[in-house]
Amino acid sequence: MAKLEMTLYEDFDAVLSRIETGILDGSLSATLEDKSDFVDGAARCSVRVFERYSYLGGNRVSLSVTLFQGLSGTLRLSAVASGGSQAMFFKVNTFGEAAFLDKLRALL
């Protein structure tokens, strides 16, 4: 599992759109598996779960992205990539997870 956490000072909708478009356009096998959006007053939270095939790892990896905006307007992003291991009892070959996060990092 690989994780990326950031604080952003940008427009919520613009960042979310950039993430969705960039991930889906950045890989032929990338799909948006599901999404969820919450609003409570001025607070917002969006969750996106992407999946793609990792050619290097020879398996599918997922990327869960949570974007949160509290009352201050500051954006908090948490992204977790998973599924890149081929071993049964320990993590081996996590290149796909890191590459998925690197794609997101480049978009931000």
VEXLUMBA-535791 format. One record per residue (C-alpha): residue number from 1; residue in one letter; chain; x, y, z. Coordinates in steps of 0.1 Angstrom, whole numbers. Layout:
N
PT, NUM, a, A, X, Y, Z
...
! end
This chain:
108
PT, 1, m, A, 0, 0, 0
PT, 2, a, A, 12, 35, -9
PT, 3, k, A, -2, 67, 5
PT, 4, l, A, -1, 104, -5
PT, 5, e, A, -15, 132, 17
PT, 6, m, A, -15, 169, 7
PT, 7, t, A, -30, 202, 17
PT, 8, l, A, -42, 223, -13
PT, 9, y, A, -53, 259, -17
PT, 10, e, A, -73, 256, -49
PT, 11, d, A, -109, 254, -60
PT, 12, f, A, -125, 221, -49
PT, 13, d, A, -144, 214, -82
PT, 14, a, A, -113, 223, -103
PT, 15, v, A, -91, 199, -83
PT, 16, l, A, -117, 171, -84
PT, 17, s, A, -122, 175, -122
PT, 18, r, A, -84, 175, -128
PT, 19, i, A, -80, 143, -108
PT, 20, e, A, -108, 125, -126
PT, 21, t, A, -98, 136, -160
PT, 22, g, A, -61, 131, -155
PT, 23, i, A, -64, 96, -141
PT, 24, l, A, -88, 84, -167
PT, 25, d, A, -70, 100, -196
PT, 26, g, A, -36, 89, -183
PT, 27, s, A, -41, 52, -188
PT, 28, l, A, -59, 30, -213
PT, 29, s, A, -70, 6, -186
PT, 30, a, A, -80, 32, -160
PT, 31, t, A, -117, 31, -148
PT, 32, l, A, -137, 50, -122
PT, 33, e, A, -151, 22, -101
PT, 34, d, A, -173, 43, -79
PT, 35, k, A, -177, 77, -63
PT, 36, s, A, -194, 93, -34
PT, 37, d, A, -200, 130, -25
PT, 38, f, A, -211, 146, 7
PT, 39, v, A, -220, 182, 16
PT, 40, d, A, -228, 195, 51
PT, 41, g, A, -231, 233, 51
PT, 42, a, A, -198, 247, 38
PT, 43, a, A, -180, 213, 43
PT, 44, r, A, -175, 190, 13
PT, 45, c, A, -161, 155, 9
PT, 46, s, A, -156, 135, -23
PT, 47, v, A, -143, 100, -26
PT, 48, r, A, -132, 84, -59
PT, 49, v, A, -120, 49, -64
PT, 50, f, A, -100, 42, -96
PT, 51, e, A, -86, 10, -109
PT, 52, r, A, -61, 2, -136
PT, 53, y, A, -40, -26, -150
PT, 54, s, A, -3, -24, -140
PT, 55, y, A, 17, -37, -170
PT, 56, l, A, 49, -37, -150
PT, 57, g, A, 34, -56, -120
PT, 58, g, A, 11, -78, -142
PT, 59, n, A, -19, -71, -120
PT, 60, r, A, -47, -46, -112
PT, 61, v, A, -42, -18, -87
PT, 62, s, A, -67, 5, -71
PT, 63, l, A, -64, 42, -61
PT, 64, s, A, -88, 56, -35
PT, 65, v, A, -88, 94, -34
PT, 66, t, A, -106, 115, -7
PT, 67, l, A, -109, 152, -11
PT, 68, f, A, -122, 172, 18
PT, 69, q, A, -129, 209, 23
PT, 70, g, A, -137, 221, 58
PT, 71, l, A, -151, 254, 70
PT, 72, s, A, -117, 272, 64
PT, 73, g, A, -119, 264, 27
PT, 74, t, A, -86, 246, 27
PT, 75, l, A, -85, 213, 8
PT, 76, r, A, -72, 181, 23
PT, 77, l, A, -64, 152, 0
PT, 78, s, A, -57, 116, 10
PT, 79, a, A, -49, 90, -17
PT, 80, v, A, -42, 53, -11
PT, 81, a, A, -31, 29, -38
PT, 82, s, A, -34, -8, -31
PT, 83, g, A, -35, -42, -48
PT, 84, g, A, -1, -42, -64
PT, 85, s, A, 14, -72, -47
PT, 86, q, A, 16, -107, -62
PT, 87, a, A, 27, -125, -30
PT, 88, m, A, 4, -144, -7
PT, 89, f, A, 18, -135, 27
PT, 90, f, A, 39, -104, 22
PT, 91, k, A, 41, -75, -2
PT, 92, v, A, 62, -81, -33
PT, 93, n, A, 63, -60, -65
PT, 94, t, A, 45, -28, -55
PT, 95, f, A, 56, -9, -85
PT, 96, g, A, 20, -5, -98
PT, 97, e, A, 9, 12, -66
PT, 98, a, A, 37, 37, -66
PT, 99, a, A, 32, 44, -103
PT, 100, f, A, -5, 51, -97
PT, 101, l, A, 3, 76, -69
PT, 102, d, A, 30, 92, -90
PT, 103, k, A, 4, 99, -117
PT, 104, l, A, -18, 116, -92
PT, 105, r, A, 11, 135, -77
PT, 106, a, A, 20, 149, -112
PT, 107, l, A, -16, 160, -117
PT, 108, l, A, -15, 180, -85
! end
